[in-house]
């Protein structure tokens, strides 16, 4: 194996690793590792709750860098078919934000960055580099839900109010917040093994009608705005929006335009592994800048990776709309 796996900051179990993969998605907050280990009498006992660190040589670099740290053993499953093996699922520590629920009253005027620090402090998670989201959010009574969903609510409101797209991400320094597509190194996917392109009108929106509150119980809601795009080309595929926070026709038009999206296009790529690529990073495929929606690194020598990619507009609509 070309990576180093340290259990409990004490035991190097790298020699027992037969398979290892790292998986991340925009739909989830935590980075996940799946390990398959050969069990011998020299393998130390492994149980859920133990800390674990996965490191490796960064693609195109030298030395060793953390790939998943800090991590926690979440699940273990053993099997025996002649030789005994142990399958281990590991998450970074942001998994606690996805698995824990709470109820909160968040005052008006805070940014998503400030609220992230509040969540992390209350759950005993160190804070790393947090990008400034800038946009001041509305007062919000957050009923019983996961902390992750609270974070996503804040990030979606940031986008709704004209801000950029951000993603919470765990690093060795602590929980951080990164702007999507802001990675310093933008990798060009040139030596690909397979590319599958999907184009569909499923999920397309070519017309958006924004409704206000009805002035009378017996009447339909007031129409604040109707925005269209590509109806002549793809036909009318209408979405209705009704949001009490939208008060004026100008706000309604701005909200409607963000939801207009014609032909849906995504790419699935299999390529030699670039272990530095994370969900939310920008990459270049056939001269097109795309955002990584999902990545699965199958580490090894050589390693491989599977990527799900989409344009920025589609990512904005699918995850922050």
C-alpha positions as CSV (number, residue, x, y, z in Angstrom):
1,X,0.0,0.0,0.0
2,X,1.2,3.5,-0.8
3,X,-0.4,5.0,2.3
4,X,0.1,5.0,6.0
5,X,-2.6,4.0,8.4
6,X,-2.1,4.7,12.1
7,X,-4.5,3.4,14.7
8,X,-4.9,5.3,18.0
9,X,-1.8,7.4,17.3
10,X,0.2,4.3,18.3
11,X,-0.1,1.3,16.0
12,X,1.0,1.4,12.3
13,X,-1.4,-1.1,10.6
14,X,-0.4,-0.2,7.0
15,X,1.0,-3.7,6.3
16,X,-2.4,-5.3,7.1
17,X,-4.3,-3.1,4.6
18,X,-5.3,-5.0,1.4
19,X,-7.7,-2.4,0.0
20,X,-8.5,1.2,0.9
21,X,-10.7,3.8,-0.6
22,X,-11.7,7.4,0.3
23,X,-15.1,8.7,-0.7
24,X,-16.7,12.1,-0.5
25,X,-19.8,13.8,-1.8
26,X,-21.4,17.2,-1.8
27,X,-24.5,15.5,-0.3
28,X,-22.6,14.6,2.9
29,X,-20.4,16.5,5.3
30,X,-18.0,13.7,6.3
31,X,-15.1,12.2,4.4
32,X,-15.3,8.4,4.5
33,X,-12.7,5.7,4.2
34,X,-13.3,2.0,3.6
35,X,-10.5,-0.4,4.6
36,X,-10.2,-4.2,4.1
37,X,-7.6,-5.7,6.5
38,X,-6.0,-9.1,6.7
39,X,-6.4,-10.3,10.3
40,X,-3.4,-12.0,11.9
41,X,-2.3,-12.4,15.5
42,X,-0.1,-9.3,15.1
43,X,-3.1,-7.0,14.2
44,X,-4.1,-4.9,17.2
45,X,-7.7,-5.0,18.3
46,X,-9.8,-2.5,16.3
47,X,-13.2,-1.3,17.6
48,X,-15.6,1.6,16.9
49,X,-14.6,4.8,18.6
50,X,-10.9,4.5,18.2
51,X,-9.0,7.3,16.4
52,X,-7.3,6.6,13.1
53,X,-5.2,8.5,10.7
54,X,-4.7,7.9,7.0
55,X,-1.8,9.6,5.2
56,X,0.0,9.4,1.9
57,X,2.2,11.1,-0.6
58,X,0.2,14.0,-2.2
59,X,-0.2,13.6,-5.9
60,X,2.6,15.4,-7.7
61,X,4.4,16.1,-4.4
62,X,6.8,14.6,-1.9
63,X,6.7,13.6,1.7
64,X,3.6,12.6,3.6
65,X,0.4,14.5,4.0
66,X,-2.8,13.7,5.9
67,X,-5.6,12.3,3.6
68,X,-8.1,11.7,6.3
69,X,-7.3,13.1,9.8
70,X,-8.7,13.2,12.4
71,X,-10.7,10.1,11.8
72,X,-12.7,7.8,13.9
73,X,-13.5,4.1,13.5
74,X,-17.2,3.9,12.9
75,X,-18.0,0.3,12.0
76,X,-16.2,-3.0,11.9
77,X,-17.3,-6.2,10.1
78,X,-15.3,-9.4,10.0
79,X,-15.5,-12.4,7.6
80,X,-13.7,-15.7,7.4
81,X,-13.4,-17.7,4.2
82,X,-10.1,-19.5,4.7
83,X,-8.4,-16.4,5.9
84,X,-9.9,-13.8,8.2
85,X,-10.6,-10.2,7.1
86,X,-11.9,-7.1,8.8
87,X,-13.8,-4.4,6.9
88,X,-13.5,-1.0,8.6
89,X,-15.5,2.1,7.9
90,X,-13.8,5.4,9.0
91,X,-15.2,8.9,9.0
92,X,-13.6,12.2,9.8
93,X,-14.9,13.8,12.9
94,X,-17.5,16.0,11.2
95,X,-19.6,12.9,11.2
96,X,-20.8,14.0,14.7
97,X,-22.4,17.0,13.1
98,X,-24.3,14.7,10.7
99,X,-25.4,12.3,13.4
100,X,-26.3,14.7,16.2
101,X,-29.6,16.7,16.4
102,X,-30.5,19.8,18.2
103,X,-32.8,22.8,18.2
104,X,-31.6,26.4,18.0
105,X,-32.6,30.0,17.7
106,X,-30.1,31.8,15.5
107,X,-30.3,35.6,15.7
108,X,-30.4,37.8,12.6
109,X,-27.2,39.4,11.3
110,X,-24.9,36.4,11.7
111,X,-23.1,35.0,8.7
112,X,-22.8,31.3,7.9
113,X,-19.2,31.5,8.9
114,X,-20.0,32.8,12.3
115,X,-22.7,30.2,12.8
116,X,-20.3,27.4,11.8
117,X,-18.0,28.4,14.6
118,X,-20.9,28.3,17.1
119,X,-21.9,24.8,16.0
120,X,-18.3,23.5,16.2
121,X,-17.7,25.1,19.6
122,X,-20.8,23.5,21.1
123,X,-19.9,20.1,19.8
124,X,-16.2,20.3,20.9
125,X,-14.8,20.3,17.4
126,X,-11.8,22.5,16.7
127,X,-12.1,25.2,14.1
128,X,-9.7,25.5,11.2
129,X,-9.6,27.9,8.3
130,X,-13.1,29.3,7.8
131,X,-13.8,31.4,4.6
132,X,-15.8,34.6,5.1
133,X,-19.3,34.0,3.6
134,X,-20.0,37.8,4.1
135,X,-23.8,37.5,3.7
136,X,-25.8,38.4,6.8
137,X,-28.6,35.8,7.5
138,X,-32.1,36.2,8.8
139,X,-33.3,35.1,12.2
140,X,-34.0,31.4,12.2
141,X,-35.7,29.1,14.6
142,X,-34.1,25.7,13.8
143,X,-36.4,23.0,14.9
144,X,-35.1,19.5,15.8
145,X,-32.7,18.5,13.0
146,X,-29.1,17.5,12.5
147,X,-26.4,20.0,12.9
148,X,-25.3,19.2,9.3
149,X,-28.8,20.3,8.0
150,X,-28.5,23.5,10.0
151,X,-25.2,24.2,8.3
152,X,-26.7,23.5,4.9
153,X,-29.6,25.8,5.6
154,X,-27.2,28.6,6.4
155,X,-25.2,27.9,3.2
156,X,-28.3,27.8,1.1
157,X,-29.6,31.1,2.5
158,X,-26.1,32.6,1.7
159,X,-26.5,31.6,-2.0
160,X,-30.2,32.7,-2.0
161,X,-29.1,36.2,-1.0
162,X,-26.5,36.4,-3.7
163,X,-23.5,34.9,-2.0
164,X,-21.0,32.3,-3.2
165,X,-21.3,28.5,-2.7
166,X,-19.4,27.1,0.3
167,X,-18.8,23.7,1.8
168,X,-17.9,22.6,5.4
169,X,-14.8,20.4,5.3
170,X,-12.8,18.7,8.1
171,X,-9.0,19.2,8.0
172,X,-6.2,18.3,10.5
173,X,-6.5,21.9,11.8
174,X,-10.2,21.5,12.5
175,X,-13.5,22.2,10.8
176,X,-13.3,24.7,8.0
177,X,-15.4,26.3,5.4
178,X,-14.2,26.5,1.8
179,X,-15.7,28.2,-1.3
180,X,-16.6,25.7,-4.0
181,X,-14.1,25.8,-6.9
182,X,-11.5,27.8,-5.0
183,X,-8.8,25.1,-4.9
184,X,-5.4,26.6,-5.5
185,X,-4.4,23.8,-7.9
186,X,-7.0,23.1,-10.6
187,X,-6.2,19.6,-12.0
188,X,-6.6,19.0,-15.7
189,X,-8.1,15.5,-16.3
190,X,-6.0,14.4,-19.3
191,X,-5.1,10.7,-18.8
192,X,-8.7,9.5,-18.3
193,X,-9.6,5.9,-18.7
194,X,-13.3,6.3,-19.3
195,X,-15.7,9.2,-19.6
196,X,-19.5,8.9,-19.6
197,X,-21.6,11.9,-20.4
198,X,-25.3,12.1,-19.5
199,X,-27.6,14.8,-21.0
200,X,-31.3,14.9,-20.0
201,X,-34.3,17.2,-19.6
202,X,-35.2,15.4,-16.4
203,X,-35.0,18.1,-13.7
204,X,-34.8,20.9,-16.2
205,X,-36.7,24.1,-15.4
206,X,-37.4,26.6,-18.3
207,X,-40.1,28.7,-16.5
208,X,-40.4,29.8,-12.9
209,X,-43.5,31.4,-11.4
210,X,-43.0,33.2,-8.0
211,X,-46.1,33.5,-5.9
212,X,-46.8,35.9,-3.0
213,X,-49.4,35.5,-0.3
214,X,-53.0,35.3,-1.4
215,X,-55.0,38.5,-0.5
216,X,-58.2,36.5,0.0
217,X,-58.9,32.9,0.9
218,X,-61.1,32.5,-2.1
219,X,-58.5,33.9,-4.6
220,X,-55.3,32.4,-6.0
221,X,-51.9,33.7,-4.8
222,X,-50.5,36.9,-6.3
223,X,-48.0,36.3,-9.0
224,X,-44.8,38.4,-8.3
225,X,-42.8,37.3,-11.3
226,X,-42.6,34.8,-14.2
227,X,-39.1,34.2,-15.7
228,X,-38.4,32.1,-18.8
229,X,-35.4,30.6,-20.5
230,X,-35.2,28.2,-23.4
231,X,-38.9,27.5,-23.6
232,X,-38.8,27.6,-27.4
233,X,-36.0,25.1,-27.5
234,X,-37.1,22.7,-24.7
235,X,-40.7,23.5,-24.1
236,X,-42.3,24.8,-20.9
237,X,-41.1,23.0,-17.7
238,X,-42.4,25.2,-14.9
239,X,-41.5,25.4,-11.2
240,X,-43.6,27.2,-8.6
241,X,-41.8,29.2,-5.8
242,X,-43.6,30.5,-2.8
243,X,-41.4,32.0,-0.1
244,X,-42.6,34.4,2.5
245,X,-39.1,36.0,2.5
246,X,-39.6,37.2,-1.0
247,X,-41.5,40.5,-0.8
248,X,-40.9,42.5,-4.1
249,X,-41.1,41.7,-7.8
250,X,-37.3,42.4,-8.0
251,X,-36.5,39.8,-5.3
252,X,-38.9,37.4,-7.1
253,X,-37.2,37.8,-10.4
254,X,-33.8,37.3,-8.9
255,X,-34.9,34.1,-7.1
256,X,-36.6,32.8,-10.3
257,X,-33.5,33.3,-12.5
258,X,-31.4,31.2,-10.1
259,X,-33.7,28.2,-10.7
260,X,-33.8,28.3,-14.5
261,X,-31.7,25.5,-15.9
262,X,-32.2,23.8,-19.2
263,X,-30.4,20.7,-20.4
264,X,-29.0,18.7,-17.5
265,X,-25.4,17.5,-18.2
266,X,-23.2,15.4,-15.9
267,X,-20.0,13.5,-16.4
268,X,-18.7,10.3,-14.9
269,X,-14.9,9.9,-15.1
270,X,-12.6,7.1,-14.3
271,X,-8.9,8.0,-14.2
272,X,-5.6,7.4,-12.6
273,X,-5.9,8.7,-9.0
274,X,-5.2,12.2,-7.9
275,X,-5.5,11.8,-4.2
276,X,-5.7,15.6,-3.6
277,X,-9.0,16.1,-5.3
278,X,-12.0,16.7,-3.0
279,X,-15.7,17.1,-3.4
280,X,-16.4,20.8,-4.3
281,X,-13.1,21.2,-6.1
282,X,-12.9,22.6,-9.6
283,X,-11.3,20.4,-12.3
284,X,-10.8,20.8,-16.1
285,X,-12.2,18.1,-18.5
286,X,-11.9,18.7,-22.2
287,X,-11.2,22.4,-21.5
288,X,-14.5,22.6,-19.5
289,X,-14.3,23.9,-15.9
290,X,-16.5,21.5,-13.8
291,X,-17.2,21.0,-10.1
292,X,-16.6,17.6,-8.4
293,X,-19.9,16.4,-7.0
294,X,-18.6,13.0,-5.8
295,X,-15.2,11.4,-5.7
296,X,-14.0,7.9,-4.8
297,X,-10.3,7.4,-4.5
298,X,-9.2,3.7,-4.7
299,X,-5.7,4.1,-3.3
300,X,-2.9,1.9,-4.3
301,X,0.0,1.5,-6.8
302,X,-1.4,2.5,-9.2
303,X,-4.5,4.1,-7.7
304,X,-7.7,5.0,-9.6
305,X,-10.5,7.4,-9.0
306,X,-14.1,7.8,-10.0
307,X,-15.5,11.3,-10.3
308,X,-19.0,12.7,-10.8
309,X,-18.8,16.2,-12.3
310,X,-21.2,19.0,-13.2
311,X,-21.1,22.6,-14.2
312,X,-21.3,25.3,-11.5
313,X,-24.9,26.3,-12.4
314,X,-26.1,22.8,-12.0
315,X,-24.3,22.4,-8.7
316,X,-25.9,25.6,-7.5
317,X,-29.4,24.5,-8.5
318,X,-29.1,20.9,-7.2
319,X,-27.4,21.6,-3.8
320,X,-28.2,25.2,-3.0
321,X,-31.4,25.9,-4.8
